[in-house]
Amino acid sequence: MAATAYAVFSDVFNNTGNTFRTDTLDPPSGLAASVVDSDIRLDWTPTADTYATGYKVQRGTDSGGPYTEINTVAPYTTATYTDNTVSAGMRYYYVLETYFQSWLSVYSNEVSASVITFRGSTSAGAPSGTLSLTINKPSGTAAGDVMIASIAVRPDTAAITAPANWTLVRRIDNTNVNANSLAVYYKVAGASEAANYTWTFSTSTGSAGGIHTFSGVDTGNPIDVEGGQNTASGLTHATPGVTTTVTNTMLVTSHAFSSSATWTPPGGMTEAFDVASETVPNAAGISIEGNYVTQAAAGATGTKTATASNDVDVGNTHILALKPAP
């Protein structure tokens, strides 16, 4: 017996013109990537195809692929996704595909991002007459990490000798009454690092400093932009503004002044260390704090203002932007 075939129709319409509609499933547009904390966030404009189901998120480690699907998101009106499975120091490349059933669009534009992650910090202070300052290596520092050291000392005429292999970024001298200096350095951690680092001074009526460690930084050229300035006598001390030239930088600030105090960090920034050379509060000595925050877009940072707790005085501030690994 011959097999019987059946056809089932779910709808009826009058196609008197004998016409058929075709369509191209369009990808989302304007895909952009930014770093939020230690994750990579994708944002886009949804597809115009309202029948679409959603998007397939594709990720690779080379421009142009190959890519691996890491997730799907729906409905089609979704316009953001956060990838929280990234590793510091890795550069990731992303594209999106719109999907409807088994139908896929072409890829969207490709974007990439690399995450700089804060590892840890340490700090120390030394009273008047102590001609050295020893700061421990931050816990968790690994080969290829970048360390930023901020050293404050009174008076401004003190010569500062850094430990081996630390590169001076900038020294700022405030020559007003209660004169003081702020020096900022960086070092790329090697496979074997000392347990601590010592700065020495030709003279000192107080010193204080701290070290931040970051992973995922461009070790060949860590600093995108930097700047520093003197600050007038007061409790509020602002950095200059700088303009970053690459996306997803890590801003690092240092604020120091010629009294022993605690600090309130700039709005939106995380305080990594806050240390003084004398017991707080005290008009003698010096105090310093360090802070950090990710800046997703290239452009102006604005000024970053920190506030000291007591004893108005003159100071110095510094800001730099670390570049993500290429």
Residue frames as qw, qx, qy, qz and C-alpha x, y, z in Angstrom:
[[0.000, 0.890, 0.457, 0.000, 0.00, 0.00, 0.00],
 [0.390, 0.542, -0.029, 0.743, 1.30, 3.40, -0.92],
 [0.315, -0.318, -0.475, 0.758, 2.15, 5.81, 1.92],
 [0.001, -0.842, -0.483, -0.243, -0.35, 8.55, 2.56],
 [0.348, 0.080, -0.179, 0.917, 0.86, 12.13, 3.00],
 [0.162, -0.817, -0.547, 0.079, -1.05, 14.68, 5.03],
 [0.260, 0.326, -0.043, 0.908, -0.89, 18.48, 5.00],
 [0.263, -0.703, -0.584, 0.311, -2.22, 20.63, 7.81],
 [0.177, 0.536, 0.134, 0.815, -3.10, 24.30, 7.23],
 [0.301, -0.428, -0.589, 0.616, -3.32, 26.60, 10.26],
 [0.118, 0.608, 0.161, -0.769, -4.61, 29.67, 8.47],
 [0.481, 0.535, 0.604, 0.342, -6.32, 30.74, 5.26],
 [0.011, -0.673, -0.004, 0.740, -5.74, 33.94, 3.36],
 [0.641, 0.699, 0.318, -0.002, -6.54, 35.29, -0.08],
 [0.401, -0.494, 0.409, 0.653, -3.27, 35.72, -1.98],
 [0.618, 0.694, 0.351, -0.116, -4.92, 37.02, -5.11],
 [0.256, 0.902, -0.313, -0.153, -1.79, 38.82, -6.23],
 [0.968, 0.104, -0.100, 0.207, 0.28, 35.65, -5.87],
 [0.220, 0.778, -0.383, 0.447, 2.92, 37.64, -3.94],
 [0.831, -0.349, -0.336, 0.275, 5.29, 36.56, -1.19],
 [0.153, -0.949, 0.201, -0.190, 7.13, 38.72, 1.34],
 [0.823, 0.088, -0.329, 0.455, 10.83, 38.23, 2.07],
 [0.311, -0.931, 0.111, -0.156, 12.93, 39.82, 4.83],
 [0.604, 0.372, -0.523, 0.473, 16.48, 39.98, 6.10],
 [0.668, -0.672, -0.290, 0.136, 16.94, 39.43, 9.81],
 [0.261, 0.802, -0.222, 0.489, 18.97, 42.43, 10.96],
 [0.618, -0.133, -0.529, 0.567, 21.59, 42.46, 13.72],
 [0.280, -0.880, -0.265, 0.275, 21.47, 45.05, 16.50],
 [0.473, 0.697, -0.033, 0.539, 23.39, 48.24, 15.83],
 [0.087, -0.817, 0.249, -0.513, 25.79, 50.44, 17.75],
 [0.885, -0.330, -0.282, 0.167, 27.33, 47.70, 19.88],
 [0.091, 0.779, -0.398, 0.475, 29.65, 49.24, 22.53],
 [0.804, -0.223, -0.485, 0.261, 31.74, 47.75, 25.35],
 [0.107, -0.766, 0.313, -0.551, 32.68, 49.27, 28.71],
 [0.503, 0.022, -0.767, 0.398, 34.26, 48.03, 31.93],
 [0.527, -0.627, -0.012, -0.574, 32.12, 48.08, 35.09],
 [0.709, -0.559, 0.412, -0.123, 34.03, 47.02, 38.20],
 [0.318, -0.410, 0.812, 0.268, 35.67, 43.77, 37.03],
 [0.586, 0.407, 0.700, -0.009, 33.09, 42.93, 34.34],
 [0.086, -0.088, 0.489, 0.863, 32.57, 43.92, 30.70],
 [0.387, 0.553, 0.550, -0.492, 29.23, 45.47, 29.83],
 [0.199, 0.161, 0.668, 0.699, 27.79, 45.47, 26.31],
 [0.295, 0.588, 0.397, -0.640, 25.19, 47.99, 25.15],
 [0.180, 0.080, 0.709, 0.678, 23.43, 48.22, 21.78],
 [0.481, 0.216, 0.018, -0.849, 20.39, 49.44, 19.88],
 [0.619, 0.128, 0.759, -0.160, 17.89, 46.58, 19.35],
 [0.197, 0.106, 0.774, 0.592, 17.08, 45.22, 15.91],
 [0.390, 0.128, -0.064, -0.910, 14.20, 46.77, 14.01],
 [0.500, -0.056, -0.775, -0.381, 12.75, 43.29, 13.36],
 [0.502, -0.350, 0.352, -0.708, 9.97, 43.02, 15.93],
 [0.943, -0.040, -0.181, -0.277, 9.42, 39.29, 15.30],
 [0.479, 0.455, -0.680, 0.318, 12.98, 38.48, 16.43],
 [0.782, -0.455, -0.424, 0.047, 13.41, 36.38, 19.56],
 [0.519, -0.824, 0.119, 0.196, 16.66, 37.83, 20.97],
 [0.334, 0.829, -0.446, 0.040, 20.44, 37.84, 20.59],
 [0.950, -0.106, -0.102, 0.274, 23.33, 35.41, 20.73],
 [0.192, -0.928, 0.316, 0.056, 26.39, 36.87, 22.48],
 [0.918, 0.268, -0.087, 0.280, 29.59, 35.77, 20.77],
 [0.319, -0.894, 0.305, 0.078, 33.06, 36.27, 22.30],
 [0.891, 0.297, -0.125, 0.318, 36.61, 35.64, 21.10],
 [0.569, -0.680, 0.105, 0.450, 40.18, 36.54, 22.01],
 [0.397, -0.108, 0.460, 0.787, 41.23, 37.68, 18.52],
 [0.337, 0.506, 0.013, -0.794, 39.79, 40.39, 16.34],
 [0.532, 0.319, -0.536, -0.573, 37.61, 38.83, 13.66],
 [0.934, -0.139, 0.076, -0.322, 37.11, 35.62, 15.62],
 [0.415, -0.339, -0.782, -0.319, 36.73, 32.76, 15.94],
 [0.380, -0.366, 0.282, -0.801, 33.97, 33.46, 18.42],
 [0.245, -0.181, -0.942, 0.144, 32.25, 31.23, 20.96],
 [0.423, -0.588, -0.337, -0.601, 28.64, 31.72, 22.00],
 [0.202, 0.110, -0.712, 0.663, 28.66, 32.59, 25.72],
 [0.190, 0.374, 0.682, -0.599, 24.96, 33.37, 26.23],
 [0.001, -0.478, -0.620, -0.623, 21.62, 34.24, 24.66],
 [0.039, 0.280, 0.442, -0.851, 19.46, 37.15, 25.76],
 [0.107, -0.475, -0.693, -0.531, 15.79, 37.84, 25.10],
 [0.607, 0.638, 0.474, -0.009, 13.42, 39.47, 24.26],
 [0.592, 0.459, 0.234, 0.619, 14.55, 41.38, 21.19],
 [0.085, -0.933, -0.086, -0.337, 14.02, 44.67, 23.05],
 [0.753, -0.545, 0.018, 0.367, 16.94, 43.80, 25.38],
 [0.392, 0.880, -0.113, 0.245, 19.72, 46.38, 24.96],
 [0.076, -0.764, 0.579, -0.276, 22.44, 45.37, 27.46],
 [0.961, -0.119, -0.247, 0.040, 24.40, 42.37, 28.71],
 [0.230, -0.821, 0.498, -0.158, 27.17, 42.06, 31.34],
 [0.850, 0.221, -0.463, 0.122, 29.90, 39.46, 30.92],
 [0.480, -0.751, 0.367, -0.266, 31.10, 38.50, 34.40],
 [0.965, -0.089, 0.202, 0.139, 33.26, 35.58, 33.25],
 [0.526, 0.778, -0.216, 0.268, 36.28, 37.65, 32.16],
 [0.806, -0.322, -0.106, 0.485, 39.87, 37.50, 33.38],
 [0.123, -0.933, 0.121, 0.317, 42.02, 40.53, 34.15],
 [0.283, -0.559, 0.601, 0.497, 44.59, 41.23, 31.47],
 [0.417, 0.244, 0.807, 0.341, 42.71, 39.40, 28.69],
 [0.271, 0.306, -0.164, -0.898, 41.35, 41.40, 25.78],
 [0.411, 0.343, 0.841, -0.077, 37.98, 40.11, 24.60],
 [0.158, 0.104, -0.457, -0.869, 36.22, 40.73, 21.27],
 [0.359, 0.365, 0.753, -0.414, 32.43, 40.63, 20.99],
 [0.255, -0.030, -0.510, -0.821, 29.76, 40.49, 18.31],
 [0.497, 0.197, 0.626, -0.567, 26.01, 39.87, 18.52],
 [0.120, -0.105, -0.811, -0.562, 23.67, 37.91, 16.27],
 [0.591, 0.024, 0.200, -0.781, 19.91, 38.38, 16.19],
 [0.030, 0.012, -0.987, -0.156, 18.04, 35.07, 16.17],
 [0.677, 0.074, 0.128, -0.721, 14.52, 33.90, 15.37],
 [0.978, 0.055, 0.135, -0.150, 13.98, 30.14, 15.66],
 [0.833, -0.124, 0.306, 0.444, 16.89, 28.70, 13.63],
 [0.450, 0.775, 0.166, 0.412, 17.35, 31.88, 11.62],
 [0.564, -0.537, -0.060, 0.624, 20.42, 34.02, 12.39],
 [0.264, 0.961, -0.008, -0.077, 21.42, 37.50, 11.29],
 [0.648, 0.484, -0.285, 0.514, 24.90, 38.50, 10.22],
 [0.562, -0.326, -0.405, 0.643, 27.23, 39.70, 12.96],
 [0.095, -0.979, -0.165, 0.074, 26.89, 43.14, 14.48],
 [0.288, 0.813, -0.388, 0.324, 29.89, 45.45, 14.60],
 [0.805, -0.124, -0.449, 0.368, 32.79, 44.06, 16.67],
 [0.216, -0.873, 0.216, -0.380, 33.89, 45.69, 19.94],
 [0.751, 0.048, -0.540, 0.378, 36.63, 44.83, 22.41],
 [0.369, -0.820, 0.184, -0.396, 37.57, 45.54, 26.03],
 [0.651, 0.127, -0.627, 0.410, 40.20, 44.56, 28.57],
 [0.570, -0.768, -0.227, -0.183, 39.73, 44.68, 32.34],
 [0.274, 0.460, -0.555, 0.637, 42.14, 46.34, 34.79],
 [0.713, -0.542, -0.428, -0.122, 41.59, 44.93, 38.29],
 [0.204, -0.757, 0.426, -0.451, 42.67, 46.31, 41.66],
 [0.705, 0.064, -0.684, 0.177, 44.77, 43.67, 43.47],
 [0.642, -0.615, -0.372, 0.265, 45.49, 45.33, 46.81],
 [0.162, 0.824, -0.166, 0.517, 47.35, 48.08, 48.63],
 [0.699, -0.396, -0.362, 0.473, 49.68, 48.77, 51.55],
 [0.073, 0.875, -0.029, 0.477, 50.84, 51.94, 53.27],
 [0.696, -0.318, -0.351, 0.540, 53.16, 53.27, 55.98],
 [0.018, -0.948, 0.004, -0.318, 54.08, 56.46, 57.80],
 [0.726, -0.059, -0.319, 0.606, 57.29, 57.58, 59.52],
 [0.268, -0.913, -0.238, 0.194, 57.69, 60.42, 62.09],
 [0.176, 0.952, -0.227, 0.109, 60.02, 63.39, 61.98],
 [0.273, -0.722, 0.635, 0.009, 63.71, 62.53, 61.88],
 [0.774, 0.018, 0.629, 0.066, 63.19, 59.11, 60.26],
 [0.126, 0.625, -0.461, -0.618, 65.11, 59.16, 56.99],
 [0.119, 0.077, -0.903, -0.405, 63.47, 56.16, 55.34],
 [0.680, 0.101, 0.241, -0.685, 60.00, 54.82, 54.61],
 [0.016, -0.136, 0.971, 0.194, 59.43, 51.08, 54.08],
 [0.692, 0.155, 0.087, -0.700, 56.19, 49.88, 52.47],
 [0.549, -0.056, 0.834, 0.005, 55.28, 46.21, 52.12],
 [0.146, 0.039, -0.748, -0.646, 54.44, 44.68, 48.76],
 [0.651, -0.019, 0.123, -0.749, 50.62, 44.47, 48.46],
 [0.533, -0.042, 0.834, -0.133, 49.26, 40.98, 49.03],
 [0.700, 0.493, 0.505, -0.111, 48.41, 39.09, 45.84],
 [0.236, 0.814, -0.347, -0.403, 50.83, 41.01, 43.62],
 [0.872, 0.108, 0.449, 0.161, 51.81, 38.75, 40.71],
 [0.416, -0.203, 0.498, 0.733, 54.28, 38.89, 37.84],
 [0.148, 0.394, 0.602, 0.679, 53.10, 41.38, 35.22],
 [0.190, -0.846, -0.486, 0.110, 51.06, 43.46, 37.65],
 [0.293, 0.566, -0.052, 0.769, 51.71, 47.20, 37.79],
 [0.467, -0.587, -0.475, 0.461, 52.38, 48.87, 41.14],
 [0.107, 0.768, 0.078, 0.627, 51.84, 52.60, 41.72],
 [0.563, -0.384, -0.446, 0.580, 53.65, 54.15, 44.71],
 [0.021, -0.855, -0.128, -0.502, 52.82, 57.59, 46.14],
 [0.650, -0.232, -0.376, 0.618, 55.38, 59.07, 48.56],
 [0.085, -0.908, -0.119, -0.392, 54.84, 62.30, 50.54],
 [0.693, -0.208, -0.307, 0.619, 57.56, 63.98, 52.61],
 [0.093, -0.988, -0.026, -0.121, 58.30, 67.23, 54.45],
 [0.192, 0.715, 0.047, -0.670, 60.10, 69.50, 53.62],
 [0.733, 0.659, 0.093, -0.139, 60.05, 70.08, 49.87],
 [0.187, 0.814, -0.548, -0.042, 63.88, 70.26, 49.83],
 [0.705, -0.309, 0.637, -0.053, 64.24, 66.60, 50.85],
 [0.345, 0.421, -0.739, -0.397, 66.03, 64.48, 48.27],
 [0.863, -0.019, 0.338, -0.376, 64.13, 61.23, 47.65],
 [0.124, 0.417, -0.864, -0.254, 65.92, 58.04, 46.63],
 [0.858, 0.041, -0.023, -0.512, 63.61, 55.34, 45.30],
 [0.725, -0.234, 0.646, 0.049, 64.24, 51.59, 45.54],
 [0.166, -0.268, 0.757, 0.572, 65.66, 49.82, 42.49],
 [0.063, 0.222, 0.853, 0.468, 63.56, 49.56, 39.32],
 [0.091, 0.752, 0.574, -0.310, 60.89, 52.07, 40.36],
 [0.331, 0.356, 0.362, 0.796, 60.27, 54.68, 37.64],
 [0.010, -0.427, -0.339, 0.838, 59.41, 58.25, 38.64],
 [0.240, 0.673, 0.644, 0.273, 56.18, 59.48, 37.03],
 [0.056, 0.770, 0.075, 0.632, 56.21, 62.97, 38.55],
 [0.447, -0.331, -0.506, 0.659, 57.48, 64.85, 41.60],
 [0.082, -0.806, -0.296, -0.506, 55.48, 67.86, 42.81],
 [0.452, -0.126, -0.440, 0.766, 57.01, 70.35, 45.26],
 [0.189, -0.878, -0.348, -0.270, 54.91, 72.81, 47.25],
 [0.519, 0.206, -0.302, 0.773, 57.28, 75.55, 48.46],
 [0.318, -0.719, -0.103, -0.609, 54.78, 77.48, 50.58],
 [0.305, -0.497, 0.600, -0.548, 54.88, 77.60, 54.38],
 [0.749, -0.115, 0.599, -0.258, 54.87, 74.01, 55.71],
 [0.465, 0.552, -0.545, -0.426, 56.48, 72.97, 52.44],
 [0.722, -0.094, 0.678, -0.104, 56.12, 69.36, 51.29],
 [0.266, 0.412, -0.686, -0.538, 56.62, 67.12, 48.25],
 [0.839, 0.146, 0.428, -0.302, 54.69, 64.32, 46.57],
 [0.125, 0.480, -0.766, -0.410, 56.46, 61.81, 44.30],
 [0.867, 0.182, 0.269, -0.377, 54.64, 59.15, 42.27],
 [0.040, -0.470, 0.839, 0.272, 56.35, 56.05, 40.83],
 [0.915, 0.127, 0.007, -0.384, 55.45, 52.85, 38.99],
 [0.153, -0.453, 0.874, 0.088, 56.97, 49.39, 38.76],
 [0.820, 0.123, -0.387, -0.403, 56.04, 46.29, 36.73],
 [0.712, -0.452, 0.501, -0.195, 56.20, 43.32, 39.09],
 [0.366, 0.475, -0.780, -0.178, 58.65, 40.60, 38.13],
 [0.786, -0.104, -0.591, -0.146, 58.52, 36.87, 38.79],
 [0.663, -0.326, -0.492, 0.460, 60.36, 37.38, 42.08],
 [0.050, -0.789, -0.020, -0.613, 59.64, 40.51, 44.11],
 [0.213, 0.183, -0.646, 0.710, 60.98, 41.69, 47.47],
 [0.261, -0.554, -0.768, 0.188, 58.64, 41.59, 50.46],
 [0.103, -0.899, -0.282, 0.319, 58.92, 45.36, 50.85],
 [0.514, 0.571, 0.121, 0.629, 60.39, 48.53, 49.31],
 [0.446, -0.664, -0.237, 0.552, 62.29, 51.36, 51.02],
 [0.306, 0.821, 0.105, 0.471, 62.48, 55.03, 50.02],
 [0.593, -0.373, -0.250, 0.668, 65.19, 57.14, 51.68],
 [0.064, 0.953, 0.206, 0.211, 65.31, 60.90, 52.32],
 [0.483, 0.393, -0.298, 0.723, 68.12, 63.40, 52.85],
 [0.074, -0.060, 0.502, -0.860, 66.01, 65.05, 55.57],
 [0.367, -0.427, -0.722, -0.402, 62.49, 64.52, 56.89],
 [0.226, -0.114, 0.497, -0.830, 60.04, 66.07, 59.32],
 [0.635, 0.207, 0.592, -0.450, 57.55, 63.33, 58.43],
 [0.251, 0.257, -0.727, -0.585, 56.82, 60.98, 55.54],
 [0.636, 0.190, 0.635, -0.396, 53.91, 58.77, 54.45],
 [0.323, 0.377, -0.619, -0.608, 53.13, 56.70, 51.41],
 [0.758, 0.112, 0.558, -0.318, 51.26, 53.81, 49.88],
 [0.012, 0.251, -0.820, -0.514, 51.36, 51.31, 47.02],
 [0.784, 0.282, 0.215, -0.510, 48.44, 50.15, 44.82],
 [0.244, -0.203, 0.870, 0.378, 48.75, 47.01, 42.67],
 [0.671, 0.437, 0.097, -0.591, 46.70, 46.50, 39.49],
 [0.503, -0.021, 0.807, 0.308, 46.45, 43.57, 37.07],
 [0.485, 0.639, 0.585, 0.123, 45.48, 43.77, 33.41],
 [0.019, 0.907, -0.083, -0.412, 47.59, 46.88, 32.68],
 [0.720, 0.660, -0.119, 0.179, 49.67, 47.49, 29.55],
 [0.754, -0.530, 0.092, 0.377, 53.09, 46.62, 30.97],
 [0.632, 0.251, 0.235, 0.694, 54.96, 48.10, 28.00],
 [0.058, 0.330, 0.059, 0.940, 53.40, 51.55, 28.37],
 [0.195, -0.426, -0.828, 0.309, 51.30, 51.59, 31.56],
 [0.023, -0.591, -0.368, 0.717, 50.35, 55.26, 31.81],
 [0.358, 0.677, 0.539, 0.351, 48.02, 56.91, 29.31],
 [0.089, 0.742, -0.005, 0.665, 48.07, 60.43, 30.83],
 [0.579, -0.472, -0.484, 0.456, 49.01, 61.99, 34.17],
 [0.101, 0.698, -0.001, 0.709, 49.15, 65.35, 35.92],
 [0.547, -0.455, -0.526, 0.466, 49.84, 66.95, 39.29],
 [0.047, 0.735, 0.063, 0.674, 49.59, 70.28, 41.07],
 [0.158, 0.032, -0.585, 0.795, 50.12, 72.22, 44.29],
 [0.307, -0.680, -0.606, -0.276, 47.04, 72.86, 46.41],
 [0.060, -0.612, 0.196, -0.764, 46.37, 75.88, 48.59],
 [0.006, 0.076, -0.782, 0.618, 45.99, 75.80, 52.36],
 [0.656, -0.106, -0.066, -0.744, 42.68, 74.17, 53.25],
 [0.612, -0.123, 0.738, -0.256, 40.95, 70.87, 53.95],
 [0.808, 0.479, 0.320, -0.122, 39.88, 70.18, 50.35],
 [0.210, -0.575, 0.613, 0.499, 42.56, 69.24, 47.83],
 [0.783, 0.519, 0.212, -0.271, 41.75, 68.65, 44.16],
 [0.625, -0.081, 0.561, 0.536, 43.74, 66.97, 41.41],
 [0.231, 0.415, -0.350, -0.808, 44.00, 68.60, 38.01],
 [0.824, 0.361, 0.328, -0.289, 41.78, 67.16, 35.31],
 [0.177, -0.383, 0.748, 0.512, 43.34, 65.13, 32.50],
 [0.739, 0.381, -0.073, -0.550, 41.95, 63.74, 29.25],
 [0.642, -0.172, 0.740, 0.109, 42.32, 60.02, 28.62],
 [0.331, 0.487, -0.520, -0.619, 42.95, 58.82, 25.06],
 [0.347, 0.032, -0.912, -0.214, 41.83, 55.17, 25.36],
 [0.696, -0.405, -0.219, -0.551, 38.75, 53.46, 26.78],
 [0.899, -0.354, -0.254, -0.044, 38.49, 51.54, 30.05],
 [0.364, 0.512, -0.506, 0.591, 41.37, 53.21, 31.88],
 [0.625, -0.560, -0.485, 0.245, 41.94, 52.98, 35.63],
 [0.033, 0.819, -0.123, 0.559, 42.23, 56.40, 37.28],
 [0.722, -0.318, -0.421, 0.448, 44.58, 56.53, 40.28],
 [0.021, -0.868, 0.024, -0.495, 44.79, 59.63, 42.51],
 [0.618, -0.182, -0.463, 0.609, 47.08, 60.73, 45.33],
 [0.176, -0.860, -0.114, -0.464, 46.27, 63.51, 47.82],
 [0.678, -0.203, -0.408, 0.576, 48.78, 64.72, 50.43],
 [0.039, -0.863, -0.002, -0.503, 49.11, 67.71, 52.76],
 [0.370, 0.396, -0.574, 0.614, 51.28, 68.94, 55.63],
 [0.499, -0.372, 0.443, -0.645, 49.20, 67.77, 58.60],
 [0.064, 0.019, -0.997, 0.038, 48.40, 64.37, 60.02],
 [0.566, 0.144, 0.199, -0.787, 44.73, 63.70, 59.24],
 [0.468, 0.221, 0.852, 0.083, 42.33, 61.15, 57.80],
 [0.121, 0.197, -0.445, -0.865, 40.74, 61.64, 54.39],
 [0.634, 0.450, 0.512, -0.366, 37.36, 61.43, 52.70],
 [0.447, -0.017, 0.658, 0.605, 37.97, 60.20, 49.13],
 [0.236, 0.184, -0.312, -0.902, 36.66, 61.94, 46.01],
 [0.708, 0.226, 0.343, -0.574, 33.08, 61.10, 45.10],
 [0.869, 0.407, -0.107, -0.259, 32.75, 57.87, 43.14],
 [0.462, 0.559, -0.666, 0.171, 36.30, 56.71, 43.90],
 [0.900, -0.360, -0.245, 0.022, 37.39, 53.82, 46.14],
 [0.185, -0.854, 0.453, -0.176, 39.97, 54.61, 48.81],
 [0.861, 0.201, -0.446, 0.139, 42.92, 52.20, 48.74],
 [0.638, -0.188, -0.445, 0.599, 45.01, 53.67, 51.57],
 [0.192, -0.876, -0.071, -0.437, 44.86, 56.54, 54.09],
 [0.808, -0.255, -0.277, 0.454, 47.93, 57.05, 56.30],
 [0.059, -0.962, 0.107, -0.246, 49.71, 59.75, 58.33],
 [0.548, 0.412, -0.546, 0.482, 53.19, 60.17, 59.80],
 [0.043, -0.187, 0.625, -0.757, 51.86, 61.13, 63.26],
 [0.011, 0.422, 0.876, -0.234, 48.87, 60.08, 65.33],
 [0.101, -0.432, -0.425, -0.789, 45.74, 61.81, 63.98],
 [0.357, 0.889, 0.148, 0.245, 44.71, 64.60, 64.55],
 [0.605, -0.516, 0.095, 0.599, 47.96, 66.52, 64.51],
 [0.318, 0.930, -0.034, -0.182, 49.11, 69.69, 62.75],
 [0.216, -0.661, 0.667, 0.266, 52.60, 68.18, 62.56],
 [0.532, -0.039, 0.824, 0.191, 53.79, 65.61, 60.04],
 [0.335, 0.285, -0.498, -0.747, 52.11, 64.74, 56.77],
 [0.611, 0.181, 0.719, -0.276, 49.26, 62.53, 55.52],
 [0.229, 0.302, -0.653, -0.656, 48.36, 60.94, 52.20],
 [0.699, 0.209, 0.606, -0.317, 45.59, 58.90, 50.64],
 [0.033, 0.227, -0.761, -0.607, 45.28, 56.94, 47.37],
 [0.621, 0.358, 0.455, -0.529, 42.12, 56.18, 45.36],
 [0.100, -0.125, 0.812, 0.562, 41.05, 54.45, 42.16],
 [0.596, 0.462, 0.445, -0.484, 38.10, 54.16, 39.77],
 [0.484, 0.189, 0.701, 0.488, 37.53, 52.83, 36.23],
 [0.296, 0.587, -0.013, -0.754, 36.77, 55.36, 33.48],
 [0.707, 0.310, 0.632, 0.058, 34.99, 53.57, 30.65],
 [0.526, 0.803, 0.234, 0.154, 35.00, 56.27, 27.97],
 [0.572, 0.051, 0.033, 0.818, 38.02, 58.14, 26.67],
 [0.008, -0.796, -0.258, -0.547, 37.83, 61.82, 27.56],
 [0.039, -0.614, 0.347, -0.708, 38.02, 64.34, 30.36],
 [0.482, -0.190, -0.794, 0.319, 38.33, 62.97, 33.89],
 [0.355, -0.833, -0.157, -0.395, 37.36, 66.15, 35.68],
 [0.043, 0.570, -0.611, 0.548, 39.04, 67.10, 38.94],
 [0.733, -0.310, -0.605, 0.020, 39.04, 64.66, 41.87],
 [0.133, -0.652, 0.309, -0.680, 38.69, 66.34, 45.28],
 [0.657, -0.266, -0.662, 0.242, 39.51, 64.69, 48.61],
 [0.305, -0.793, 0.035, -0.526, 38.83, 66.24, 52.03],
 [0.438, 0.177, -0.701, 0.533, 41.09, 66.08, 55.08],
 [0.492, -0.605, -0.626, 0.018, 39.66, 65.80, 58.58],
 [0.453, -0.836, -0.165, 0.262, 41.60, 68.50, 60.45],
 [0.454, -0.623, 0.227, 0.596, 44.24, 71.29, 60.46],
 [0.580, 0.807, 0.103, -0.049, 44.06, 73.22, 57.20],
 [0.480, -0.560, 0.471, 0.483, 47.34, 73.13, 55.31],
 [0.435, 0.643, -0.419, -0.471, 48.99, 73.22, 51.87],
 [0.788, -0.069, 0.611, -0.008, 49.41, 70.08, 49.80],
 [0.151, 0.409, -0.695, -0.571, 50.03, 68.32, 46.50],
 [0.783, 0.228, 0.466, -0.344, 47.81, 66.12, 44.35],
 [0.028, 0.375, -0.782, -0.498, 48.33, 63.79, 41.40],
 [0.803, 0.291, 0.343, -0.390, 46.17, 61.83, 38.93],
 [0.031, 0.397, -0.793, -0.461, 47.12, 59.21, 36.36],
 [0.849, 0.225, 0.074, -0.473, 45.26, 56.86, 34.02],
 [0.424, -0.305, 0.834, 0.177, 46.48, 53.29, 33.57],
 [0.544, 0.350, -0.469, -0.601, 46.05, 51.74, 30.11],
 [0.902, -0.047, 0.351, -0.246, 44.46, 48.29, 29.77],
 [0.529, -0.271, 0.718, 0.363, 46.55, 45.49, 28.33],
 [0.388, 0.460, -0.394, -0.695, 46.68, 45.64, 24.51]]
